[in-house]
Amino acid sequence: MELADRAVGLLLTLISLSIFTYFTFWVIIVPFVDSDHFVHQYFLPLEYAIIIPVFAGVALLSLLSLFVGSVMLKSRKKNKKA
Amino acid sequence: MKHIFKIISLLAAISAFWVGLLQASIIPRTHTWLLPIYLVVSLGCYGLLMVGVGLMQFPTCPQEAVLLQQDIAEAKGFLKDKGVDVGSD
């Protein structure tokens, strides 16, 4: 149904826009703000801005390779049976 | 091949700009080290945004769907007459 598709599309755009704005604020704007401004309590320390994307990237790559490996194993098993 | 050369030259230009920023030390060092990670994350976000926008604007063509179902039924009947096993019915 096209309504479900449009809802998923809207959700994806909202998620991507929010991640982009939060990350932009985190990396570019917050370091230039004075340390006793109230904004700093909404953002984690700056080291996490490196750890979280790297961790997410590593998790994504490993999930992808797991998926590809499992598909290759399944196709080889099917070839051996037939 | 030309496309690969374009992409590689773009990557080389960006990394040269980044190394230049590192050497010139206009911006504090920690921010310059963060810049590639920021670019990669924003590229991923841009891809996700394009997927979401494309999903929202995808046309469904309901009349074409009905015509397609008629074509499928016609083809199934024709093949069954000729003796080919068509599968689920």
Backbone of each chain as nested JSON, in Angstrom:
{
  "chains": [
    {"id": "A", "residues": [
      {"number": 1, "name": "MET", "atoms": {"N": [0.84, -1.209, 0.0], "CA": [0.0, 0.0, 0.0], "C": [0.864, 1.243, 0.0]}},
      {"number": 2, "name": "GLU", "atoms": {"N": [0.469, 2.222, -0.744], "CA": [1.36, 3.38, -0.905], "C": [1.409, 4.221, 0.365]}},
      {"number": 3, "name": "LEU", "atoms": {"N": [0.383, 4.172, 1.211], "CA": [0.42, 4.975, 2.429], "C": [1.501, 4.48, 3.37]}},
      {"number": 4, "name": "ALA", "atoms": {"N": [1.646, 3.152, 3.487], "CA": [2.699, 2.596, 4.337], "C": [4.072, 2.998, 3.794]}},
      {"number": 5, "name": "ASP", "atoms": {"N": [4.217, 2.944, 2.445], "CA": [5.483, 3.345, 1.842], "C": [5.804, 4.799, 2.158]}},
      {"number": 6, "name": "ARG", "atoms": {"N": [4.782, 5.666, 2.035], "CA": [5.04, 7.085, 2.278], "C": [5.346, 7.334, 3.742]}},
      {"number": 7, "name": "ALA", "atoms": {"N": [4.717, 6.569, 4.659], "CA": [5.017, 6.734, 6.079], "C": [6.454, 6.336, 6.369]}},
      {"number": 8, "name": "VAL", "atoms": {"N": [6.888, 5.213, 5.786], "CA": [8.277, 4.774, 5.992], "C": [9.25, 5.791, 5.417]}},
      {"number": 9, "name": "GLY", "atoms": {"N": [8.931, 6.338, 4.231], "CA": [9.795, 7.35, 3.631], "C": [9.903, 8.582, 4.501]}},
      {"number": 10, "name": "LEU", "atoms": {"N": [8.753, 9.028, 5.042], "CA": [8.771, 10.197, 5.917], "C": [9.6, 9.929, 7.16]}},
      {"number": 11, "name": "LEU", "atoms": {"N": [9.446, 8.721, 7.744], "CA": [10.224, 8.364, 8.933], "C": [11.715, 8.398, 8.64]}},
      {"number": 12, "name": "LEU", "atoms": {"N": [12.1, 7.824, 7.478], "CA": [13.519, 7.819, 7.119], "C": [14.071, 9.235, 6.966]}},
      {"number": 13, "name": "THR", "atoms": {"N": [13.307, 10.13, 6.283], "CA": [13.802, 11.495, 6.101], "C": [13.94, 12.199, 7.438]}},
      {"number": 14, "name": "LEU", "atoms": {"N": [12.943, 11.997, 8.348], "CA": [13.025, 12.661, 9.646], "C": [14.231, 12.167, 10.437]}},
      {"number": 15, "name": "ILE", "atoms": {"N": [14.45, 10.821, 10.418], "CA": [15.591, 10.265, 11.147], "C": [16.897, 10.823, 10.602]}},
      {"number": 16, "name": "SER", "atoms": {"N": [17.034, 10.838, 9.26], "CA": [18.302, 11.293, 8.678], "C": [18.528, 12.775, 8.969]}},
      {"number": 17, "name": "LEU", "atoms": {"N": [17.475, 13.606, 8.871], "CA": [17.64, 15.039, 9.134], "C": [18.01, 15.291, 10.59]}},
      {"number": 18, "name": "SER", "atoms": {"N": [17.355, 14.549, 11.524], "CA": [17.66, 14.779, 12.939], "C": [19.087, 14.352, 13.255]}},
      {"number": 19, "name": "ILE", "atoms": {"N": [19.505, 13.176, 12.704], "CA": [20.887, 12.737, 12.952], "C": [21.87, 13.758, 12.409]}},
      {"number": 20, "name": "PHE", "atoms": {"N": [21.566, 14.274, 11.189], "CA": [22.503, 15.225, 10.589], "C": [22.608, 16.501, 11.411]}},
      {"number": 21, "name": "THR", "atoms": {"N": [21.475, 17.078, 11.848], "CA": [21.548, 18.327, 12.602], "C": [22.22, 18.12, 13.95]}},
      {"number": 22, "name": "TYR", "atoms": {"N": [21.875, 16.991, 14.652], "CA": [22.495, 16.752, 15.956], "C": [23.997, 16.605, 15.825]}},
      {"number": 23, "name": "PHE", "atoms": {"N": [24.424, 15.826, 14.806], "CA": [25.849, 15.599, 14.642], "C": [26.566, 16.883, 14.234]}},
      {"number": 24, "name": "THR", "atoms": {"N": [25.922, 17.695, 13.368], "CA": [26.554, 18.959, 12.979], "C": [26.736, 19.865, 14.185]}},
      {"number": 25, "name": "PHE", "atoms": {"N": [25.673, 20.002, 15.01], "CA": [25.809, 20.8, 16.221], "C": [26.923, 20.282, 17.108]}},
      {"number": 26, "name": "TRP", "atoms": {"N": [26.959, 18.941, 17.272], "CA": [27.899, 18.306, 18.185], "C": [29.341, 18.604, 17.8]}},
      {"number": 27, "name": "VAL", "atoms": {"N": [29.633, 18.452, 16.462], "CA": [31.029, 18.501, 16.034], "C": [31.471, 19.921, 15.727]}},
      {"number": 28, "name": "ILE", "atoms": {"N": [30.561, 20.748, 15.193], "CA": [31.016, 22.037, 14.669], "C": [30.679, 23.19, 15.599]}},
      {"number": 29, "name": "ILE", "atoms": {"N": [29.513, 23.175, 16.251], "CA": [29.098, 24.382, 16.965], "C": [29.456, 24.308, 18.449]}},
      {"number": 30, "name": "VAL", "atoms": {"N": [29.244, 23.127, 19.081], "CA": [29.442, 23.028, 20.534], "C": [30.889, 23.276, 20.95]}},
      {"number": 31, "name": "PRO", "atoms": {"N": [31.922, 22.821, 20.195], "CA": [33.29, 23.1, 20.64], "C": [33.608, 24.589, 20.738]}},
      {"number": 32, "name": "PHE", "atoms": {"N": [32.899, 25.425, 19.996], "CA": [33.211, 26.85, 20.027], "C": [32.386, 27.604, 21.06]}},
      {"number": 33, "name": "VAL", "atoms": {"N": [31.567, 26.871, 21.838], "CA": [30.737, 27.529, 22.855], "C": [31.486, 27.502, 24.179]}},
      {"number": 34, "name": "ASP", "atoms": {"N": [31.303, 28.537, 25.047], "CA": [31.962, 28.568, 26.357], "C": [31.529, 27.379, 27.197]}},
      {"number": 35, "name": "SER", "atoms": {"N": [32.463, 26.913, 28.056], "CA": [32.208, 25.64, 28.742], "C": [31.101, 25.729, 29.784]}},
      {"number": 36, "name": "ASP", "atoms": {"N": [30.707, 26.939, 30.216], "CA": [29.659, 26.965, 31.227], "C": [28.306, 27.369, 30.665]}},
      {"number": 37, "name": "HIS", "atoms": {"N": [28.152, 27.253, 29.338], "CA": [26.842, 27.461, 28.712], "C": [25.968, 26.247, 28.99]}},
      {"number": 38, "name": "PHE", "atoms": {"N": [24.626, 26.453, 28.992], "CA": [23.751, 25.333, 29.343], "C": [23.66, 24.294, 28.236]}},
      {"number": 39, "name": "VAL", "atoms": {"N": [24.088, 24.637, 26.994], "CA": [23.931, 23.713, 25.876], "C": [24.746, 22.449, 26.079]}},
      {"number": 40, "name": "HIS", "atoms": {"N": [25.875, 22.561, 26.84], "CA": [26.783, 21.415, 26.954], "C": [26.143, 20.226, 27.637]}},
      {"number": 41, "name": "GLN", "atoms": {"N": [25.059, 20.442, 28.438], "CA": [24.472, 19.288, 29.104], "C": [23.59, 18.478, 28.163]}},
      {"number": 42, "name": "TYR", "atoms": {"N": [23.316, 19.024, 26.948], "CA": [22.521, 18.231, 26.007], "C": [23.381, 17.364, 25.1]}},
      {"number": 43, "name": "PHE", "atoms": {"N": [24.682, 17.55, 25.139], "CA": [25.563, 16.804, 24.233], "C": [26.577, 16.032, 25.052]}},
      {"number": 44, "name": "LEU", "atoms": {"N": [26.817, 14.763, 24.639], "CA": [27.814, 13.941, 25.307], "C": [29.201, 14.538, 25.072]}},
      {"number": 45, "name": "PRO", "atoms": {"N": [30.223, 14.097, 25.827], "CA": [31.587, 14.562, 25.569], "C": [32.039, 14.241, 24.151]}},
      {"number": 46, "name": "LEU", "atoms": {"N": [33.013, 15.024, 23.67], "CA": [33.329, 15.005, 22.24], "C": [33.934, 13.686, 21.777]}},
      {"number": 47, "name": "GLU", "atoms": {"N": [34.535, 12.892, 22.724], "CA": [35.128, 11.623, 22.275], "C": [34.053, 10.703, 21.723]}},
      {"number": 48, "name": "TYR", "atoms": {"N": [32.83, 10.792, 22.301], "CA": [31.758, 9.91, 21.827], "C": [31.347, 10.229, 20.401]}},
      {"number": 49, "name": "ALA", "atoms": {"N": [31.648, 11.468, 19.936], "CA": [31.327, 11.801, 18.543], "C": [32.174, 11.008, 17.568]}},
      {"number": 50, "name": "ILE", "atoms": {"N": [33.311, 10.456, 18.046], "CA": [34.127, 9.593, 17.19], "C": [33.743, 8.141, 17.403]}},
      {"number": 51, "name": "ILE", "atoms": {"N": [33.559, 7.76, 18.694], "CA": [33.355, 6.346, 19.02], "C": [32.068, 5.838, 18.398]}},
      {"number": 52, "name": "ILE", "atoms": {"N": [30.967, 6.614, 18.514], "CA": [29.665, 6.114, 18.062], "C": [29.621, 5.894, 16.55]}},
      {"number": 53, "name": "PRO", "atoms": {"N": [30.046, 6.835, 15.674], "CA": [30.014, 6.53, 14.235], "C": [30.924, 5.388, 13.841]}},
      {"number": 54, "name": "VAL", "atoms": {"N": [32.138, 5.325, 14.454], "CA": [33.054, 4.232, 14.096], "C": [32.455, 2.894, 14.495]}},
      {"number": 55, "name": "PHE", "atoms": {"N": [31.855, 2.833, 15.7], "CA": [31.232, 1.6, 16.159], "C": [30.083, 1.2, 15.244]}},
      {"number": 56, "name": "ALA", "atoms": {"N": [29.241, 2.2, 14.861], "CA": [28.124, 1.904, 13.967], "C": [28.618, 1.418, 12.608]}},
      {"number": 57, "name": "GLY", "atoms": {"N": [29.697, 2.045, 12.1], "CA": [30.239, 1.616, 10.811], "C": [30.777, 0.202, 10.859]}},
      {"number": 58, "name": "VAL", "atoms": {"N": [31.489, -0.128, 11.956], "CA": [32.036, -1.484, 12.087], "C": [30.903, -2.497, 12.2]}},
      {"number": 59, "name": "ALA", "atoms": {"N": [29.861, -2.154, 12.987], "CA": [28.724, -3.068, 13.123], "C": [28.041, -3.284, 11.773]}},
      {"number": 60, "name": "LEU", "atoms": {"N": [27.865, -2.196, 10.995], "CA": [27.228, -2.323, 9.683], "C": [28.03, -3.222, 8.759]}},
      {"number": 61, "name": "LEU", "atoms": {"N": [29.371, -2.996, 8.72], "CA": [30.211, -3.811, 7.837], "C": [30.17, -5.284, 8.234]}},
      {"number": 62, "name": "SER", "atoms": {"N": [30.207, -5.546, 9.561], "CA": [30.202, -6.948, 9.978], "C": [28.869, -7.604, 9.681]}},
      {"number": 63, "name": "LEU", "atoms": {"N": [27.743, -6.868, 9.867], "CA": [26.43, -7.439, 9.539], "C": [26.332, -7.741, 8.057]}},
      {"number": 64, "name": "LEU", "atoms": {"N": [26.838, -6.805, 7.224], "CA": [26.803, -7.032, 5.775], "C": [27.594, -8.272, 5.386]}},
      {"number": 65, "name": "SER", "atoms": {"N": [28.828, -8.401, 5.96], "CA": [29.639, -9.56, 5.579], "C": [29.017, -10.851, 6.093]}},
      {"number": 66, "name": "LEU", "atoms": {"N": [28.363, -10.808, 7.294], "CA": [27.655, -11.99, 7.786], "C": [26.557, -12.4, 6.826]}},
      {"number": 67, "name": "PHE", "atoms": {"N": [25.784, -11.397, 6.362], "CA": [24.686, -11.687, 5.449], "C": [25.197, -12.301, 4.154]}},
      {"number": 68, "name": "VAL", "atoms": {"N": [26.255, -11.66, 3.575], "CA": [26.806, -12.177, 2.317], "C": [27.348, -13.589, 2.505]}},
      {"number": 69, "name": "GLY", "atoms": {"N": [28.055, -13.816, 3.639], "CA": [28.599, -15.143, 3.895], "C": [27.523, -16.195, 4.042]}},
      {"number": 70, "name": "SER", "atoms": {"N": [26.429, -15.858, 4.761], "CA": [25.364, -16.845, 4.942], "C": [24.682, -17.157, 3.62]}},
      {"number": 71, "name": "VAL", "atoms": {"N": [24.488, -16.122, 2.765], "CA": [23.864, -16.375, 1.462], "C": [24.758, -17.269, 0.609]}},
      {"number": 72, "name": "MET", "atoms": {"N": [26.079, -17.022, 0.652], "CA": [26.996, -17.861, -0.131], "C": [26.988, -19.3, 0.367]}},
      {"number": 73, "name": "LEU", "atoms": {"N": [26.954, -19.484, 1.71], "CA": [26.934, -20.848, 2.232], "C": [25.666, -21.571, 1.817]}},
      {"number": 74, "name": "LYS", "atoms": {"N": [24.524, -20.86, 1.918], "CA": [23.253, -21.494, 1.55], "C": [23.243, -21.907, 0.091]}},
      {"number": 75, "name": "SER", "atoms": {"N": [23.779, -21.033, -0.793], "CA": [23.728, -21.371, -2.216], "C": [24.643, -22.547, -2.52]}},
      {"number": 76, "name": "ARG", "atoms": {"N": [25.777, -22.644, -1.771], "CA": [26.666, -23.781, -2.019], "C": [26.023, -25.079, -1.561]}},
      {"number": 77, "name": "LYS", "atoms": {"N": [25.287, -25.011, -0.419], "CA": [24.619, -26.208, 0.067], "C": [23.556, -26.667, -0.923]}},
      {"number": 78, "name": "LYS", "atoms": {"N": [22.829, -25.677, -1.489], "CA": [21.77, -26.044, -2.427], "C": [22.389, -26.653, -3.685]}},
      {"number": 79, "name": "ASN", "atoms": {"N": [23.583, -26.115, -4.099], "CA": [24.224, -26.661, -5.287], "C": [24.654, -28.102, -5.064]}},
      {"number": 80, "name": "LYS", "atoms": {"N": [25.164, -28.397, -3.841], "CA": [25.656, -29.751, -3.587], "C": [24.528, -30.752, -3.568]}},
      {"number": 81, "name": "LYS", "atoms": {"N": [23.328, -30.326, -3.045], "CA": [22.201, -31.251, -2.977], "C": [21.697, -31.579, -4.378]}},
      {"number": 82, "name": "ALA", "atoms": {"N": [21.578, -30.54, -5.227], "CA": [20.983, -30.716, -6.565], "C": [21.989, -31.227, -7.585]}}
    ]},
    {"id": "B", "residues": [
      {"number": 1, "name": "MET", "atoms": {"N": [35.487, 3.842, -16.746], "CA": [36.784, 4.221, -16.147], "C": [36.827, 5.7, -15.826]}},
      {"number": 2, "name": "LYS", "atoms": {"N": [36.2, 6.538, -16.695], "CA": [36.252, 7.983, -16.437], "C": [35.591, 8.323, -15.118]}},
      {"number": 3, "name": "HIS", "atoms": {"N": [34.507, 7.574, -14.803], "CA": [33.789, 7.848, -13.555], "C": [34.67, 7.576, -12.355]}},
      {"number": 4, "name": "ILE", "atoms": {"N": [35.449, 6.448, -12.427], "CA": [36.349, 6.137, -11.313], "C": [37.397, 7.228, -11.166]}},
      {"number": 5, "name": "PHE", "atoms": {"N": [37.919, 7.727, -12.291], "CA": [38.928, 8.79, -12.201], "C": [38.346, 10.042, -11.571]}},
      {"number": 6, "name": "LYS", "atoms": {"N": [37.093, 10.355, -11.911], "CA": [36.464, 11.535, -11.317], "C": [36.362, 11.384, -9.814]}},
      {"number": 7, "name": "ILE", "atoms": {"N": [35.901, 10.189, -9.363], "CA": [35.729, 9.966, -7.923], "C": [37.064, 10.021, -7.211]}},
      {"number": 8, "name": "ILE", "atoms": {"N": [38.108, 9.392, -7.826], "CA": [39.423, 9.369, -7.175], "C": [40.003, 10.771, -7.086]}},
      {"number": 9, "name": "SER", "atoms": {"N": [39.817, 11.576, -8.15], "CA": [40.357, 12.937, -8.1], "C": [39.629, 13.768, -7.055]}},
      {"number": 10, "name": "LEU", "atoms": {"N": [38.301, 13.535, -6.904], "CA": [37.558, 14.264, -5.878], "C": [38.058, 13.901, -4.484]}},
      {"number": 11, "name": "LEU", "atoms": {"N": [38.284, 12.592, -4.256], "CA": [38.806, 12.145, -2.966], "C": [40.19, 12.726, -2.697]}},
      {"number": 12, "name": "ALA", "atoms": {"N": [41.045, 12.771, -3.754], "CA": [42.392, 13.317, -3.581], "C": [42.332, 14.804, -3.236]}},
      {"number": 13, "name": "ALA", "atoms": {"N": [41.402, 15.537, -3.881], "CA": [41.27, 16.969, -3.593], "C": [40.837, 17.195, -2.151]}},
      {"number": 14, "name": "ILE", "atoms": {"N": [39.861, 16.376, -1.687], "CA": [39.377, 16.548, -0.32], "C": [40.467, 16.226, 0.693]}},
      {"number": 15, "name": "SER", "atoms": {"N": [41.24, 15.14, 0.445], "CA": [42.294, 14.792, 1.404], "C": [43.43, 15.811, 1.37]}},
      {"number": 16, "name": "ALA", "atoms": {"N": [43.718, 16.387, 0.202], "CA": [44.749, 17.435, 0.143], "C": [44.311, 18.66, 0.939]}},
      {"number": 17, "name": "PHE", "atoms": {"N": [43.007, 19.004, 0.803], "CA": [42.465, 20.133, 1.563], "C": [42.569, 19.872, 3.055]}},
      {"number": 18, "name": "TRP", "atoms": {"N": [42.295, 18.603, 3.457], "CA": [42.317, 18.249, 4.871], "C": [43.734, 18.299, 5.427]}},
      {"number": 19, "name": "VAL", "atoms": {"N": [44.711, 17.773, 4.647], "CA": [46.104, 17.812, 5.102], "C": [46.595, 19.259, 5.163]}},
      {"number": 20, "name": "GLY", "atoms": {"N": [46.141, 20.085, 4.199], "CA": [46.504, 21.506, 4.245], "C": [45.976, 22.186, 5.492]}},
      {"number": 21, "name": "LEU", "atoms": {"N": [44.724, 21.833, 5.86], "CA": [44.149, 22.382, 7.08], "C": [44.958, 21.967, 8.301]}},
      {"number": 22, "name": "LEU", "atoms": {"N": [45.401, 20.692, 8.296], "CA": [46.187, 20.185, 9.415], "C": [47.489, 20.967, 9.558]}},
      {"number": 23, "name": "GLN", "atoms": {"N": [48.153, 21.214, 8.42], "CA": [49.448, 21.882, 8.473], "C": [49.306, 23.345, 8.863]}},
      {"number": 24, "name": "ALA", "atoms": {"N": [48.235, 24.001, 8.354], "CA": [48.159, 25.453, 8.538], "C": [47.776, 25.827, 9.963]}},
      {"number": 25, "name": "SER", "atoms": {"N": [47.048, 24.919, 10.652], "CA": [46.659, 25.126, 12.063], "C": [45.886, 26.413, 12.273]}},
      {"number": 26, "name": "ILE", "atoms": {"N": [44.967, 26.713, 11.35], "CA": [44.088, 27.853, 11.603], "C": [43.07, 27.435, 12.65]}},
      {"number": 27, "name": "ILE", "atoms": {"N": [42.459, 26.229, 12.409], "CA": [41.473, 25.678, 13.339], "C": [42.24, 24.794, 14.333]}},
      {"number": 28, "name": "PRO", "atoms": {"N": [41.784, 24.695, 15.6], "CA": [42.443, 23.79, 16.549], "C": [42.494, 22.362, 16.045]}},
      {"number": 29, "name": "ARG", "atoms": {"N": [43.565, 21.624, 16.45], "CA": [43.865, 20.323, 15.834], "C": [42.744, 19.328, 16.006]}},
      {"number": 30, "name": "THR", "atoms": {"N": [42.117, 19.284, 17.191], "CA": [41.106, 18.251, 17.434], "C": [39.945, 18.375, 16.455]}},
      {"number": 31, "name": "HIS", "atoms": {"N": [39.598, 19.61, 16.07], "CA": [38.496, 19.77, 15.124], "C": [38.87, 19.26, 13.748]}},
      {"number": 32, "name": "THR", "atoms": {"N": [40.137, 19.473, 13.351], "CA": [40.549, 19.02, 12.022], "C": [40.542, 17.492, 11.94]}},
      {"number": 33, "name": "TRP", "atoms": {"N": [40.884, 16.817, 13.073], "CA": [40.849, 15.36, 13.063], "C": [39.426, 14.856, 12.946]}},
      {"number": 34, "name": "LEU", "atoms": {"N": [38.453, 15.651, 13.427], "CA": [37.06, 15.201, 13.368], "C": [36.454, 15.343, 11.991]}},
      {"number": 35, "name": "LEU", "atoms": {"N": [37.07, 16.155, 11.121], "CA": [36.409, 16.5, 9.86], "C": [36.096, 15.309, 8.945]}},
      {"number": 36, "name": "PRO", "atoms": {"N": [37.035, 14.323, 8.729], "CA": [36.666, 13.193, 7.848], "C": [35.488, 12.384, 8.373]}},
      {"number": 37, "name": "ILE", "atoms": {"N": [35.455, 12.149, 9.689], "CA": [34.345, 11.38, 10.258], "C": [33.033, 12.117, 10.024]}},
      {"number": 38, "name": "TYR", "atoms": {"N": [33.079, 13.463, 10.198], "CA": [31.873, 14.248, 9.97], "C": [31.414, 14.131, 8.527]}},
      {"number": 39, "name": "LEU", "atoms": {"N": [32.39, 14.146, 7.574], "CA": [32.014, 14.048, 6.156], "C": [31.395, 12.692, 5.846]}},
      {"number": 40, "name": "VAL", "atoms": {"N": [31.966, 11.616, 6.425], "CA": [31.424, 10.278, 6.151], "C": [30.012, 10.156, 6.707]}},
      {"number": 41, "name": "VAL", "atoms": {"N": [29.808, 10.667, 7.939], "CA": [28.473, 10.569, 8.548], "C": [27.464, 11.384, 7.757]}},
      {"number": 42, "name": "SER", "atoms": {"N": [27.883, 12.578, 7.301], "CA": [26.925, 13.384, 6.532], "C": [26.626, 12.747, 5.19]}},
      {"number": 43, "name": "LEU", "atoms": {"N": [27.617, 12.038, 4.581], "CA": [27.348, 11.328, 3.327], "C": [26.33, 10.223, 3.528]}},
      {"number": 44, "name": "GLY", "atoms": {"N": [26.487, 9.456, 4.656], "CA": [25.509, 8.419, 4.954], "C": [24.126, 8.987, 5.181]}},
      {"number": 45, "name": "CYS", "atoms": {"N": [24.052, 10.117, 5.892], "CA": [22.775, 10.781, 6.13], "C": [22.138, 11.227, 4.824]}},
      {"number": 46, "name": "TYR", "atoms": {"N": [22.963, 11.738, 3.895], "CA": [22.437, 12.194, 2.618], "C": [21.853, 11.036, 1.835]}},
      {"number": 47, "name": "GLY", "atoms": {"N": [22.556, 9.87, 1.861], "CA": [22.016, 8.707, 1.174], "C": [20.675, 8.281, 1.739]}},
      {"number": 48, "name": "LEU", "atoms": {"N": [20.589, 8.247, 3.09], "CA": [19.345, 7.877, 3.753], "C": [18.224, 8.859, 3.394]}},
      {"number": 49, "name": "LEU", "atoms": {"N": [18.577, 10.149, 3.324], "CA": [17.587, 11.161, 2.964], "C": [17.056, 10.93, 1.563]}},
      {"number": 50, "name": "MET", "atoms": {"N": [17.974, 10.602, 0.61], "CA": [17.537, 10.371, -0.762], "C": [16.622, 9.159, -0.852]}},
      {"number": 51, "name": "VAL", "atoms": {"N": [16.95, 8.104, -0.064], "CA": [16.094, 6.914, -0.068], "C": [14.703, 7.268, 0.463]}},
      {"number": 52, "name": "GLY", "atoms": {"N": [14.655, 8.038, 1.571], "CA": [13.363, 8.405, 2.142], "C": [12.537, 9.253, 1.19]}},
      {"number": 53, "name": "VAL", "atoms": {"N": [13.186, 10.234, 0.547], "CA": [12.466, 11.108, -0.383], "C": [11.967, 10.319, -1.586]}},
      {"number": 54, "name": "GLY", "atoms": {"N": [12.803, 9.4, -2.082], "CA": [12.377, 8.587, -3.214], "C": [11.194, 7.701, -2.862]}},
      {"number": 55, "name": "LEU", "atoms": {"N": [11.22, 7.121, -1.625], "CA": [10.105, 6.303, -1.172], "C": [8.828, 7.117, -1.12]}},
      {"number": 56, "name": "MET", "atoms": {"N": [8.941, 8.376, -0.646], "CA": [7.738, 9.179, -0.509], "C": [7.16, 9.558, -1.858]}},
      {"number": 57, "name": "GLN", "atoms": {"N": [8.036, 9.692, -2.892], "CA": [7.532, 10.182, -4.166], "C": [7.289, 9.079, -5.173]}},
      {"number": 58, "name": "PHE", "atoms": {"N": [7.389, 7.806, -4.742], "CA": [7.287, 6.733, -5.715], "C": [5.852, 6.604, -6.206]}},
      {"number": 59, "name": "PRO", "atoms": {"N": [5.571, 6.641, -7.532], "CA": [4.207, 6.519, -8.034], "C": [3.79, 5.061, -8.112]}},
      {"number": 60, "name": "THR", "atoms": {"N": [2.494, 4.761, -7.885], "CA": [2.068, 3.369, -7.82], "C": [1.296, 2.912, -9.058]}},
      {"number": 61, "name": "CYS", "atoms": {"N": [0.709, 3.801, -9.859], "CA": [0.005, 3.451, -11.094], "C": [-1.014, 2.336, -10.893]}},
      {"number": 62, "name": "PRO", "atoms": {"N": [-2.148, 2.574, -10.259], "CA": [-3.1, 1.476, -10.001], "C": [-3.709, 0.878, -11.262]}},
      {"number": 63, "name": "GLN", "atoms": {"N": [-3.894, 1.714, -12.335], "CA": [-4.483, 1.116, -13.54], "C": [-3.512, 0.126, -14.163]}},
      {"number": 64, "name": "GLU", "atoms": {"N": [-2.223, 0.478, -14.157], "CA": [-1.23, -0.448, -14.713], "C": [-1.203, -1.747, -13.928]}},
      {"number": 65, "name": "ALA", "atoms": {"N": [-1.432, -1.651, -12.597], "CA": [-1.44, -2.871, -11.789], "C": [-2.579, -3.794, -12.213]}},
      {"number": 66, "name": "VAL", "atoms": {"N": [-3.768, -3.213, -12.457], "CA": [-4.911, -4.038, -12.885], "C": [-4.614, -4.69, -14.235]}},
      {"number": 67, "name": "LEU", "atoms": {"N": [-4.062, -3.884, -15.178], "CA": [-3.735, -4.448, -16.493], "C": [-2.713, -5.573, -16.375]}},
      {"number": 68, "name": "LEU", "atoms": {"N": [-1.748, -5.376, -15.453], "CA": [-0.722, -6.401, -15.268], "C": [-1.339, -7.689, -14.741]}},
      {"number": 69, "name": "GLN", "atoms": {"N": [-2.288, -7.579, -13.798], "CA": [-2.937, -8.784, -13.292], "C": [-3.693, -9.498, -14.397]}},
      {"number": 70, "name": "GLN", "atoms": {"N": [-4.345, -8.725, -15.294], "CA": [-5.051, -9.363, -16.413], "C": [-4.077, -10.093, -17.325]}},
      {"number": 71, "name": "ASP", "atoms": {"N": [-2.915, -9.439, -17.596], "CA": [-1.902, -10.085, -18.431], "C": [-1.419, -11.385, -17.817]}},
      {"number": 72, "name": "ILE", "atoms": {"N": [-1.228, -11.358, -16.485], "CA": [-0.721, -12.56, -15.8], "C": [-1.736, -13.686, -15.91]}},
      {"number": 73, "name": "ALA", "atoms": {"N": [-3.037, -13.37, -15.692], "CA": [-4.064, -14.418, -15.765], "C": [-4.131, -14.996, -17.17]}},
      {"number": 74, "name": "GLU", "atoms": {"N": [-4.039, -14.113, -18.174], "CA": [-4.095, -14.582, -19.558], "C": [-2.92, -15.504, -19.88]}},
      {"number": 75, "name": "ALA", "atoms": {"N": [-1.717, -15.082, -19.427], "CA": [-0.538, -15.9, -19.7], "C": [-0.621, -17.244, -18.995]}},
      {"number": 76, "name": "LYS", "atoms": {"N": [-1.155, -17.255, -17.77], "CA": [-1.273, -18.509, -17.026], "C": [-2.196, -19.472, -17.745]}},
      {"number": 77, "name": "GLY", "atoms": {"N": [-3.369, -18.941, -18.207], "CA": [-4.312, -19.798, -18.91], "C": [-3.696, -20.371, -20.181]}},
      {"number": 78, "name": "PHE", "atoms": {"N": [-2.996, -19.511, -20.931], "CA": [-2.387, -19.95, -22.182], "C": [-1.371, -21.056, -21.936]}},
      {"number": 79, "name": "LEU", "atoms": {"N": [-0.502, -20.85, -20.914], "CA": [0.538, -21.843, -20.66], "C": [-0.044, -23.148, -20.149]}},
      {"number": 80, "name": "LYS", "atoms": {"N": [-1.13, -23.048, -19.34], "CA": [-1.732, -24.265, -18.814], "C": [-2.318, -25.095, -19.955]}},
      {"number": 81, "name": "ASP", "atoms": {"N": [-2.899, -24.398, -20.967], "CA": [-3.41, -25.138, -22.123], "C": [-2.298, -25.867, -22.842]}},
      {"number": 82, "name": "LYS", "atoms": {"N": [-1.129, -25.219, -22.948], "CA": [-0.036, -25.873, -23.647], "C": [0.634, -26.937, -22.809]}},
      {"number": 83, "name": "GLY", "atoms": {"N": [0.224, -27.086, -21.535], "CA": [0.752, -28.179, -20.737], "C": [1.906, -27.8, -19.829]}},
      {"number": 84, "name": "VAL", "atoms": {"N": [2.249, -26.508, -19.702], "CA": [3.364, -26.106, -18.838], "C": [2.85, -25.892, -17.42]}},
      {"number": 85, "name": "ASP", "atoms": {"N": [3.567, -26.395, -16.422], "CA": [3.157, -26.229, -15.028], "C": [3.473, -24.815, -14.563]}},
      {"number": 86, "name": "VAL", "atoms": {"N": [2.418, -24.048, -14.198], "CA": [2.615, -22.635, -13.903], "C": [2.807, -22.378, -12.407]}},
      {"number": 87, "name": "GLY", "atoms": {"N": [2.462, -23.347, -11.559], "CA": [2.725, -23.144, -10.131], "C": [1.472, -22.821, -9.354]}},
      {"number": 88, "name": "SER", "atoms": {"N": [1.57, -21.9, -8.37], "CA": [0.479, -21.642, -7.432], "C": [-0.723, -21.058, -8.148]}},
      {"number": 89, "name": "ASP", "atoms": {"N": [-1.925, -21.509, -7.786], "CA": [-3.127, -20.994, -8.43], "C": [-4.223, -20.674, -7.416]}}
    ]}
  ]
}
